[in-house]
């Protein structure tokens, strides 16, 4: 579970600040982002980046007040995302 205190972009979708449960399908490299109510909010394809990490973490790039989800690190696999600055 991740408590993200700021709005952020994941893929091309803006997500509100909040608590999310992040799931990872190893079979199809797809992450699911579910909010505190248990409702899925986003399914995001990832690009395998590594075989896994010692820590589980979300990695954001940020410029000014814009946050972009760039990577999900887990014990099973690290995946990166093609999230770009909004137009």
N, C-alpha and C positions, 0 to 999 in steps of 0.2 A: 504494500500500500504506500502511496506517495501523496504527501500533502504539498501541493504546488501553490505558493502564495501569490502567483501572478498569472495573468492571461498569457497564453502562448499559442504559437502556430505549430501544428503537426501536419505534415504534408501541406495541403493548401487550405486547411480548415483552422479557424481560430477557436481555441478552447478556453473556457473561462477558468479562473483560479478555482481551486477546489481539491478535494481528496479523490484520488483515482487508484484503481487496482489495475495493474498492467499485466497482461498475460502474453505468453509467447508460444506460438505453434512452431515447433522445430521442423515439422514436415514441410510447411509452406512458407516459413519465414514471415509470418504475419503476426503483428502485435494487436491486441485488443485493449482499448482504454475504456474502462467502465467507471462511472461516477459513484459517489457514495450511496445513491439510491439503488444501485445494482443494475442500472440501465446502461447497456453498451452505448457509447458515444462516438466511437471511432474505431475502425479497423485500418491499420496502416501497414503496407508492405515494407519490409526491411531488407537491407543488403547485408549478408553475413560479413562481419568485419574481423572476427576472432573466434577462438574456440571457447571463450568464456573468461570470466574474471573472478578474482577473489571476493569482489564486492558486487552488490546489485546497486545500480545507479542510473539515473536519467541525466544525460548531458545536454545542456542548452548552450546555444550561442546567443549573445545578446548585444544589441546596439541601441543605445538610448533606452527607450522603454518597450522595445520589441524583443520578445524572446522566441527563439526557434528551437524546436526539439531536434537534436542532431543524432543522438545515440542512446540506445538502451543497453546497459551492461548487465549481464546475469551470469550465474555460475554455469549455465548450459551453453550460452552463446552470446556474443556481442553482435548487435545489428546497428547499422547506420540508416538514416532516413534522408531522403531528398526533400528537405524542407527549405524553401526559398523565401527571401524577403517579399512581403506583400507589395503589390503594385500601387 
